[in-house]
């Protein structure tokens, strides 16, 4: 697989990564199977999808434990990205950016992942009670201690026009400017897909101008852009899409023209090309510093996603994607 680099330190990863969250968190629990997930991670590494993206909150903790079983055997082949900053309770999630907690959380993640170093340690969310410089400073200490190779920040889009004229990622850009004064940011992770392209306006150019890698989260629109979801079929109660405004039967039906457009483009590239591969190829076309991180919990989906790295969209294809209707329904 084509390789891409993350950050000024030129950390090398496969062009398409693997989001491991669906194996343990936020999606249909009845379809989460440990042994199948292990096969999925092994398949990703076989194909060159070396970036494995997880977080201590996924499970919580069980996703890192699962990855640790693979890393024990194949650590040299993998690029490990995990996150810190969120605590999961019974009915709530809270941020914790206290330096002491960050240090303890890193040590715990290292144990669960069965490794002595994390390639990319990301701040999942900033703690409103702790200056972000203090949290980031503690993370920088981990780099100096040799426990972490590089630092990243997960972007949070603030919608709803809290300030007149405010952009979706204004708050994140302010955070990035602040932490850059403490220690270099190697990567930013934010949503980017055909039906959620907002990061293209300011956040992606900001990263490109500074040599910062961009990890595209949810590049398949939580599965919608694969064309495999049926409007009205419903989701299990523990699946986050069951409560998502864009995944009501009405909104899924209204947004089918987007999938239809991806199908048309796929058909021009061959009978085996899928809408999901076109969606990922579009993300890859947004810049050499962009790495899509589609979530998957089946080896077949990892195989399909990896195939997108070989798909080259033409100028006409990209223009057609640009002309697709905007997604309907709130994303909040």
C-alpha positions as a Markdown table, in Angstrom:
| # | Residue | x | y | z |
|---|---|---|---|---|
| 1 | Unk | 0.0 | 0.0 | 0.0 |
| 2 | Unk | 1.0 | 3.6 | -0.6 |
| 3 | Unk | 2.7 | 5.2 | 2.4 |
| 4 | Unk | 1.9 | 8.6 | 3.8 |
| 5 | Unk | 3.6 | 10.7 | 6.4 |
| 6 | Unk | 2.2 | 12.3 | 9.6 |
| 7 | Unk | 3.7 | 15.5 | 10.9 |
| 8 | Unk | 7.1 | 17.1 | 10.7 |
| 9 | Unk | 8.7 | 14.0 | 12.2 |
| 10 | Unk | 7.6 | 12.1 | 9.0 |
| 11 | Unk | 6.0 | 9.2 | 10.8 |
| 12 | Unk | 5.1 | 6.8 | 8.0 |
| 13 | Unk | 1.8 | 4.9 | 7.8 |
| 14 | Unk | -0.3 | 3.1 | 5.2 |
| 15 | Unk | -2.5 | 5.5 | 3.2 |
| 16 | Unk | -5.7 | 4.0 | 4.6 |
| 17 | Unk | -5.8 | 3.3 | 8.4 |
| 18 | Unk | -8.1 | 1.2 | 10.6 |
| 19 | Unk | -10.5 | 2.7 | 13.1 |
| 20 | Unk | -10.9 | 0.1 | 15.8 |
| 21 | Unk | -13.8 | 1.6 | 17.8 |
| 22 | Unk | -16.6 | -0.4 | 16.2 |
| 23 | Unk | -15.0 | -3.6 | 17.5 |
| 24 | Unk | -15.8 | -2.6 | 21.1 |
| 25 | Unk | -17.8 | 0.6 | 21.3 |
| 26 | Unk | -20.7 | 2.7 | 19.9 |
| 27 | Unk | -22.0 | 0.2 | 17.3 |
| 28 | Unk | -24.2 | -2.9 | 17.5 |
| 29 | Unk | -23.0 | -4.9 | 20.5 |
| 30 | Unk | -24.5 | -8.2 | 19.3 |
| 31 | Unk | -22.1 | -8.0 | 16.3 |
| 32 | Unk | -18.9 | -7.5 | 18.3 |
| 33 | Unk | -16.9 | -10.6 | 18.4 |
| 34 | Unk | -13.4 | -10.7 | 19.8 |
| 35 | Unk | -11.9 | -13.4 | 17.6 |
| 36 | Unk | -13.3 | -11.9 | 14.4 |
| 37 | Unk | -12.0 | -8.5 | 15.5 |
| 38 | Unk | -8.5 | -10.0 | 15.9 |
| 39 | Unk | -8.7 | -11.4 | 12.4 |
| 40 | Unk | -9.7 | -8.0 | 11.2 |
| 41 | Unk | -6.7 | -6.3 | 12.7 |
| 42 | Unk | -4.3 | -9.0 | 11.4 |
| 43 | Unk | -5.9 | -8.6 | 7.9 |
| 44 | Unk | -5.4 | -4.8 | 8.1 |
| 45 | Unk | -1.7 | -5.3 | 8.8 |
| 46 | Unk | -1.3 | -7.8 | 6.1 |
| 47 | Unk | -2.7 | -5.3 | 3.6 |
| 48 | Unk | -0.5 | -2.4 | 4.7 |
| 49 | Unk | -3.2 | -0.5 | 6.7 |
| 50 | Unk | -0.7 | 0.0 | 9.5 |
| 51 | Unk | -2.3 | 2.9 | 11.4 |
| 52 | Unk | -4.5 | 1.3 | 14.2 |
| 53 | Unk | -6.6 | 4.0 | 15.8 |
| 54 | Unk | -8.1 | 3.3 | 19.3 |
| 55 | Unk | -8.7 | 5.1 | 22.6 |
| 56 | Unk | -8.8 | 4.1 | 26.3 |
| 57 | Unk | -12.5 | 5.0 | 26.4 |
| 58 | Unk | -13.5 | 2.5 | 23.8 |
| 59 | Unk | -15.1 | -0.3 | 25.8 |
| 60 | Unk | -13.9 | 1.3 | 28.0 |
| 61 | Unk | -10.4 | -0.2 | 27.9 |
| 62 | Unk | -11.4 | -3.4 | 26.1 |
| 63 | Unk | -10.4 | -2.1 | 22.6 |
| 64 | Unk | -6.9 | -1.4 | 23.8 |
| 65 | Unk | -6.7 | -4.9 | 25.3 |
| 66 | Unk | -7.9 | -6.4 | 22.1 |
| 67 | Unk | -5.2 | -4.6 | 20.1 |
| 68 | Unk | -2.6 | -5.6 | 22.6 |
| 69 | Unk | -3.2 | -9.3 | 21.7 |
| 70 | Unk | -2.2 | -8.4 | 18.1 |
| 71 | Unk | 0.6 | -6.1 | 19.0 |
| 72 | Unk | 2.2 | -8.7 | 21.2 |
| 73 | Unk | 2.9 | -10.6 | 17.9 |
| 74 | Unk | 3.2 | -7.8 | 15.3 |
| 75 | Unk | 4.3 | -4.6 | 17.0 |
| 76 | Unk | 7.0 | -3.7 | 14.5 |
| 77 | Unk | 4.4 | -3.7 | 11.6 |
| 78 | Unk | 1.9 | -1.4 | 13.3 |
| 79 | Unk | 1.5 | 2.3 | 13.9 |
| 80 | Unk | -0.3 | 2.6 | 17.2 |
| 81 | Unk | -2.6 | 5.6 | 17.8 |
| 82 | Unk | -4.5 | 5.9 | 21.0 |
| 83 | Unk | -6.2 | 8.7 | 22.9 |
| 84 | Unk | -6.5 | 10.2 | 26.4 |
| 85 | Unk | -8.8 | 12.8 | 28.1 |
| 86 | Unk | -12.2 | 11.2 | 28.4 |
| 87 | Unk | -13.6 | 9.1 | 31.3 |
| 88 | Unk | -16.7 | 6.9 | 30.8 |
| 89 | Unk | -19.3 | 6.6 | 33.6 |
| 90 | Unk | -22.6 | 4.7 | 33.7 |
| 91 | Unk | -24.6 | 7.3 | 31.9 |
| 92 | Unk | -22.1 | 10.0 | 31.0 |
| 93 | Unk | -18.7 | 10.9 | 29.6 |
| 94 | Unk | -16.5 | 13.6 | 31.2 |
| 95 | Unk | -13.2 | 15.2 | 30.2 |
| 96 | Unk | -10.1 | 14.9 | 32.4 |
| 97 | Unk | -7.0 | 16.8 | 31.4 |
| 98 | Unk | -5.2 | 16.9 | 34.7 |
| 99 | Unk | -1.5 | 16.2 | 34.2 |
| 100 | Unk | -1.3 | 13.5 | 36.9 |
| 101 | Unk | -4.2 | 11.7 | 35.2 |
| 102 | Unk | -2.6 | 12.0 | 31.8 |
| 103 | Unk | 0.6 | 10.3 | 33.1 |
| 104 | Unk | -1.3 | 7.5 | 34.8 |
| 105 | Unk | -3.6 | 7.0 | 31.7 |
| 106 | Unk | -0.6 | 6.7 | 29.4 |
| 107 | Unk | 1.0 | 4.0 | 31.6 |
| 108 | Unk | -2.3 | 2.1 | 31.7 |
| 109 | Unk | -2.6 | 2.3 | 27.9 |
| 110 | Unk | 0.9 | 1.0 | 27.4 |
| 111 | Unk | 0.1 | -2.0 | 29.6 |
| 112 | Unk | -3.1 | -2.8 | 27.8 |
| 113 | Unk | -1.5 | -2.4 | 24.4 |
| 114 | Unk | 1.4 | -4.6 | 25.4 |
| 115 | Unk | 4.0 | -2.1 | 24.0 |
| 116 | Unk | 6.6 | 0.2 | 25.5 |
| 117 | Unk | 5.8 | 3.1 | 23.2 |
| 118 | Unk | 2.7 | 4.7 | 21.6 |
| 119 | Unk | 3.4 | 6.1 | 18.2 |
| 120 | Unk | 0.7 | 8.9 | 18.3 |
| 121 | Unk | -0.9 | 10.0 | 21.6 |
| 122 | Unk | -4.0 | 12.1 | 21.0 |
| 123 | Unk | -5.9 | 14.4 | 23.3 |
| 124 | Unk | -9.5 | 13.2 | 22.8 |
| 125 | Unk | -11.1 | 16.3 | 24.4 |
| 126 | Unk | -9.8 | 19.3 | 26.2 |
| 127 | Unk | -10.9 | 19.6 | 29.9 |
| 128 | Unk | -12.7 | 22.9 | 30.4 |
| 129 | Unk | -11.4 | 22.9 | 34.0 |
| 130 | Unk | -7.7 | 22.6 | 33.1 |
| 131 | Unk | -5.7 | 25.0 | 30.8 |
| 132 | Unk | -5.0 | 23.0 | 27.7 |
| 133 | Unk | -1.3 | 24.0 | 27.9 |
| 134 | Unk | -1.1 | 22.1 | 31.2 |
| 135 | Unk | -2.6 | 18.9 | 29.6 |
| 136 | Unk | -0.4 | 19.3 | 26.5 |
| 137 | Unk | 2.7 | 19.9 | 28.7 |
| 138 | Unk | 2.1 | 16.6 | 30.5 |
| 139 | Unk | 1.7 | 14.8 | 27.1 |
| 140 | Unk | 5.0 | 16.4 | 26.0 |
| 141 | Unk | 6.7 | 15.0 | 29.0 |
| 142 | Unk | 5.7 | 11.6 | 27.9 |
| 143 | Unk | 7.4 | 12.2 | 24.6 |
| 144 | Unk | 10.6 | 13.2 | 26.4 |
| 145 | Unk | 10.3 | 10.1 | 28.6 |
| 146 | Unk | 10.2 | 7.9 | 25.5 |
| 147 | Unk | 6.7 | 6.6 | 26.2 |
| 148 | Unk | 5.2 | 8.4 | 23.2 |
| 149 | Unk | 6.6 | 9.4 | 19.8 |
| 150 | Unk | 4.2 | 12.1 | 18.7 |
| 151 | Unk | 1.2 | 14.1 | 19.8 |
| 152 | Unk | -2.2 | 14.7 | 18.2 |
| 153 | Unk | -5.4 | 16.6 | 18.9 |
| 154 | Unk | -8.9 | 15.4 | 18.1 |
| 155 | Unk | -10.9 | 18.3 | 16.7 |
| 156 | Unk | -14.4 | 19.1 | 18.0 |
| 157 | Unk | -16.8 | 20.9 | 15.6 |
| 158 | Unk | -19.0 | 23.5 | 17.4 |
| 159 | Unk | -22.2 | 23.9 | 15.5 |
| 160 | Unk | -25.3 | 26.0 | 16.0 |
| 161 | Unk | -23.8 | 29.4 | 15.5 |
| 162 | Unk | -22.7 | 30.1 | 19.1 |
| 163 | Unk | -21.1 | 33.3 | 17.8 |
| 164 | Unk | -22.2 | 35.2 | 14.7 |
| 165 | Unk | -20.0 | 34.2 | 11.8 |
| 166 | Unk | -18.2 | 31.5 | 13.8 |
| 167 | Unk | -16.7 | 28.6 | 11.9 |
| 168 | Unk | -17.3 | 25.0 | 12.8 |
| 169 | Unk | -13.7 | 24.5 | 13.9 |
| 170 | Unk | -12.9 | 27.9 | 15.3 |
| 171 | Unk | -12.5 | 26.5 | 18.9 |
| 172 | Unk | -10.2 | 23.8 | 17.7 |
| 173 | Unk | -8.0 | 26.2 | 15.8 |
| 174 | Unk | -7.7 | 28.3 | 18.9 |
| 175 | Unk | -6.6 | 25.2 | 20.9 |
| 176 | Unk | -4.1 | 24.3 | 18.2 |
| 177 | Unk | -2.5 | 27.7 | 18.2 |
| 178 | Unk | -2.1 | 27.5 | 22.0 |
| 179 | Unk | -0.7 | 23.9 | 22.2 |
| 180 | Unk | 1.7 | 24.6 | 19.3 |
| 181 | Unk | 3.5 | 27.0 | 21.6 |
| 182 | Unk | 4.1 | 24.2 | 24.1 |
| 183 | Unk | 5.0 | 21.2 | 21.9 |
| 184 | Unk | 4.5 | 20.5 | 18.1 |
| 185 | Unk | 1.3 | 18.9 | 16.9 |
| 186 | Unk | 2.0 | 16.0 | 14.6 |
| 187 | Unk | -1.6 | 15.2 | 13.7 |
| 188 | Unk | -5.2 | 16.4 | 13.9 |
| 189 | Unk | -8.1 | 14.0 | 13.8 |
| 190 | Unk | -11.4 | 15.3 | 12.6 |
| 191 | Unk | -14.4 | 14.2 | 10.6 |
| 192 | Unk | -14.1 | 14.4 | 6.9 |
| 193 | Unk | -16.2 | 12.7 | 4.3 |
| 194 | Unk | -18.2 | 13.3 | 1.1 |
| 195 | Unk | -21.3 | 14.2 | 3.2 |
| 196 | Unk | -19.4 | 16.1 | 5.9 |
| 197 | Unk | -16.7 | 18.1 | 4.1 |
| 198 | Unk | -16.6 | 21.1 | 6.5 |
| 199 | Unk | -13.0 | 20.5 | 7.5 |
| 200 | Unk | -11.9 | 21.5 | 4.0 |
| 201 | Unk | -12.7 | 25.1 | 4.6 |
| 202 | Unk | -10.2 | 26.0 | 7.3 |
| 203 | Unk | -9.0 | 23.1 | 9.4 |
| 204 | Unk | -7.4 | 21.0 | 6.6 |
| 205 | Unk | -5.6 | 24.0 | 5.0 |
| 206 | Unk | -4.3 | 25.1 | 8.4 |
| 207 | Unk | -2.8 | 21.6 | 8.9 |
| 208 | Unk | -1.4 | 21.4 | 5.4 |
| 209 | Unk | 0.3 | 24.8 | 5.8 |
| 210 | Unk | 2.1 | 23.6 | 8.9 |
| 211 | Unk | 3.1 | 20.1 | 7.8 |
| 212 | Unk | 0.6 | 18.6 | 10.2 |
| 213 | Unk | -1.0 | 15.2 | 9.4 |
| 214 | Unk | -4.8 | 15.0 | 9.1 |
| 215 | Unk | -6.5 | 11.8 | 10.2 |
| 216 | Unk | -10.0 | 11.7 | 8.6 |
| 217 | Unk | -12.5 | 10.3 | 11.0 |
| 218 | Unk | -15.7 | 8.8 | 9.8 |
| 219 | Unk | -14.7 | 8.9 | 6.1 |
| 220 | Unk | -17.6 | 6.6 | 5.3 |
| 221 | Unk | -20.2 | 8.6 | 7.1 |
| 222 | Unk | -20.7 | 5.9 | 9.8 |
| 223 | Unk | -21.3 | 3.4 | 7.1 |
| 224 | Unk | -23.9 | 5.4 | 5.1 |
| 225 | Unk | -21.6 | 6.1 | 2.2 |
| 226 | Unk | -21.0 | 2.4 | 1.6 |
| 227 | Unk | -24.5 | 2.0 | 0.3 |
| 228 | Unk | -25.1 | -1.1 | 2.4 |
| 229 | Unk | -27.5 | 0.5 | 4.9 |
| 230 | Unk | -31.3 | 0.2 | 4.2 |
| 231 | Unk | -33.5 | 3.2 | 5.3 |
| 232 | Unk | -36.0 | 2.1 | 7.9 |
| 233 | Unk | -34.1 | -1.1 | 8.8 |
| 234 | Unk | -33.2 | 0.4 | 12.1 |
| 235 | Unk | -30.3 | 0.0 | 14.5 |
| 236 | Unk | -29.8 | -1.8 | 17.8 |
| 237 | Unk | -30.4 | 0.4 | 20.9 |
| 238 | Unk | -26.7 | 0.5 | 21.8 |
| 239 | Unk | -25.8 | 1.7 | 18.3 |
| 240 | Unk | -25.1 | 5.4 | 18.3 |
| 241 | Unk | -26.8 | 5.7 | 14.9 |
| 242 | Unk | -30.1 | 4.8 | 16.6 |
| 243 | Unk | -30.2 | 8.3 | 18.1 |
| 244 | Unk | -28.5 | 10.1 | 15.3 |
| 245 | Unk | -30.6 | 12.7 | 13.3 |
| 246 | Unk | -29.1 | 11.7 | 10.0 |
| 247 | Unk | -29.9 | 8.0 | 10.5 |
| 248 | Unk | -33.7 | 8.3 | 10.8 |
| 249 | Unk | -35.5 | 6.5 | 8.0 |
| 250 | Unk | -36.6 | 9.8 | 6.5 |
| 251 | Unk | -33.1 | 11.3 | 6.4 |
| 252 | Unk | -31.5 | 8.2 | 5.1 |
| 253 | Unk | -34.0 | 8.1 | 2.3 |
| 254 | Unk | -33.5 | 11.8 | 1.6 |
| 255 | Unk | -29.7 | 11.3 | 1.3 |
| 256 | Unk | -29.7 | 8.4 | -1.1 |
| 257 | Unk | -28.8 | 10.7 | -4.1 |
| 258 | Unk | -25.3 | 11.0 | -2.5 |
| 259 | Unk | -24.9 | 7.2 | -2.5 |
| 260 | Unk | -26.3 | 7.0 | -6.0 |
| 261 | Unk | -23.7 | 9.5 | -7.2 |
| 262 | Unk | -20.9 | 7.4 | -5.6 |
| 263 | Unk | -22.3 | 4.3 | -7.4 |
| 264 | Unk | -22.2 | 6.1 | -10.8 |
| 265 | Unk | -18.5 | 7.0 | -10.3 |
| 266 | Unk | -17.7 | 3.5 | -9.0 |
| 267 | Unk | -19.3 | 1.9 | -12.1 |
| 268 | Unk | -17.0 | 3.9 | -14.4 |
| 269 | Unk | -14.0 | 2.4 | -12.7 |
| 270 | Unk | -15.0 | -1.2 | -12.9 |
| 271 | Unk | -17.6 | -3.8 | -11.7 |
| 272 | Unk | -15.8 | -4.5 | -8.5 |
| 273 | Unk | -15.4 | -0.9 | -7.3 |
| 274 | Unk | -17.8 | 0.1 | -4.6 |
| 275 | Unk | -19.3 | 3.4 | -3.4 |
| 276 | Unk | -17.3 | 3.1 | -0.2 |
| 277 | Unk | -14.1 | 2.9 | -2.1 |
| 278 | Unk | -15.0 | 6.0 | -4.1 |
| 279 | Unk | -15.8 | 7.8 | -0.8 |
| 280 | Unk | -12.4 | 6.9 | 0.6 |
| 281 | Unk | -10.6 | 7.8 | -2.6 |
| 282 | Unk | -12.2 | 11.2 | -2.5 |
| 283 | Unk | -10.7 | 11.7 | 1.0 |
| 284 | Unk | -7.3 | 10.5 | -0.1 |
| 285 | Unk | -7.5 | 13.0 | -3.0 |
| 286 | Unk | -7.7 | 16.0 | -0.5 |
| 287 | Unk | -4.0 | 16.0 | 0.2 |
| 288 | Unk | -0.9 | 13.9 | 0.7 |
| 289 | Unk | -1.0 | 14.6 | 4.4 |
| 290 | Unk | -4.5 | 13.1 | 4.7 |
| 291 | Unk | -5.1 | 9.6 | 6.0 |
| 292 | Unk | -8.6 | 8.3 | 6.2 |
| 293 | Unk | -9.3 | 6.1 | 9.2 |
| 294 | Unk | -12.5 | 4.1 | 8.4 |
| 295 | Unk | -13.9 | 2.0 | 11.2 |
| 296 | Unk | -14.4 | -1.7 | 10.6 |
| 297 | Unk | -14.9 | -4.9 | 12.5 |
| 298 | Unk | -14.9 | -7.4 | 9.7 |
| 299 | Unk | -11.9 | -8.5 | 7.6 |
| 300 | Unk | -14.0 | -8.2 | 4.4 |
| 301 | Unk | -14.6 | -4.5 | 5.0 |
| 302 | Unk | -10.9 | -3.9 | 5.8 |
| 303 | Unk | -10.0 | -5.6 | 2.5 |
| 304 | Unk | -12.5 | -3.4 | 0.6 |
| 305 | Unk | -11.3 | -0.2 | 2.4 |
| 306 | Unk | -7.6 | -1.0 | 1.6 |
| 307 | Unk | -8.5 | -1.3 | -2.1 |
| 308 | Unk | -9.4 | 2.4 | -2.1 |
| 309 | Unk | -5.7 | 3.2 | -1.9 |
| 310 | Unk | -5.3 | 2.0 | -5.5 |
| 311 | Unk | -8.3 | 3.9 | -6.9 |
| 312 | Unk | -7.4 | 7.2 | -8.6 |
| 313 | Unk | -10.3 | 9.5 | -9.2 |
| 314 | Unk | -10.2 | 11.7 | -12.3 |
| 315 | Unk | -10.9 | 15.4 | -12.4 |
| 316 | Unk | -14.3 | 14.6 | -13.8 |
| 317 | Unk | -15.0 | 12.2 | -10.9 |
| 318 | Unk | -14.0 | 14.9 | -8.3 |
| 319 | Unk | -16.1 | 17.5 | -10.0 |
| 320 | Unk | -19.1 | 15.1 | -9.9 |
| 321 | Unk | -18.6 | 14.5 | -6.2 |
| 322 | Unk | -18.4 | 18.3 | -5.7 |
| 323 | Unk | -21.8 | 18.6 | -7.5 |
| 324 | Unk | -23.6 | 16.1 | -5.3 |
| 325 | Unk | -26.4 | 17.5 | -3.2 |
| 326 | Unk | -25.5 | 18.5 | 0.3 |
| 327 | Unk | -26.5 | 16.1 | 3.0 |
| 328 | Unk | -29.8 | 16.7 | 4.6 |
| 329 | Unk | -30.5 | 16.5 | 8.4 |
| 330 | Unk | -28.6 | 17.8 | 11.4 |
| 331 | Unk | -25.3 | 16.3 | 12.3 |
| 332 | Unk | -25.5 | 17.3 | 15.9 |
